[in-house]
Amino acid sequence: MQLADHSAAKHRVSVESAADVVVGEVRWSPVKSIWFVSMAASALIGGIATFTWSAFALFVGSTLFVLLLGHSLGSHRKFIHNSFECPRWLEYTLVYCGLQVGLAGPVGLLRQHELRDFAQRLPRCHEYLRHGGGFWRDAWWQLNCDLHLLNAPRIELESRIANDRVFQFFERTWMFQHGVVILLFYLWGGWAFVFWGVCARVTAGVFGHWLIGYFAHNHGPMNYEIRGAAVQGHNIGWVSLITMGESWHNNHHAYPGSARLGLAPGEWDPGWWMLKLLEAVGLAWGFRLPEDLAPREELIPLHLNWSPTGAEMFDPNIAPSHNTENTMP
């Protein structure tokens, strides 16, 4: 059983039965939990003890840097969705920056993303995969636990990822790569730069990724509905700048393969702005946009006069909807 793909010839995930993404249990993950708790505790205790304005400025600057170049461009729009082309050395650099967010290695993150994406588009999926367990339980689950499905789906990676030695090296050593930055920051500014430039940054990246993910799958405006999907994406426009455009999540559910996430006028998308800058200097090209993607029968616009290009769209068979809250099955 497969879903239509949004990033390659076929979806990377395949299952024998739809129950494969429903039946399973959430278990505490010692490595994941200790990683996050140790970073958070170090950021809180060490950050308070060594606070300087220069260290705080490093935290802000480095966090925005890895979220923009690493998470939004490197991990998400390029590595996972391959929504634009760039030189291989630049892709490696962007993906390396993505490691520094602290979520996982690139392949591990891709596998998590693909499983969640696949499951959310089915009529039913596990509460863990749809952020459906309530705020506090979801926080505990996502930050400290893993989902163990009874029959884990197959996730097949294309050769450009599966056979690439650099990506595989990143995957094996992603935690140790933070040690490289720790050493550099310590030599530059001592422990204050380590606590603020690494521990606080990783804590903000991991916690923020969960927090935005929770709200983006439960609350907020919608331009589209995915008919028959267990989960709808929601747009959280007021954090579009600090998330580098990733908070236009309803748009992303509608057009997962699009290099541009802020689709309508006024939807600020720093990730797209950076891609256009890279294009201007010859380092990015071949952007895939909504009009380049295959049509989807299950994709239902919720507003008569809205389209991803900002042009008028009038269809008398589509009724406008102002109910922007997700209704979970």
Secondary structure by P-SEA (a helix, b strand, c coil): ccccccccccccccccccccccbbbbbbbaaaaaaaaaaaaaaaaaaaacccaaaaaaaaaaaaaaaacccccccccccccccccccaaaaaaaaaaaaacccccaaaaaaaaaaaaaaaacccccccccccccaaaaaaaaacbbbbbcbbbbbbbcccccccaaaaaaaacaaaaaaaaaaaaaacccccccccccaaaaaaaaaaaaaaaaaaacccccccccccccbbbbbbcccccccccccaaaaaaacccccccccccccccaaaaaaaaaaaaccccccccccccccccccccccccccccccbbbbccbbbbcccccccc
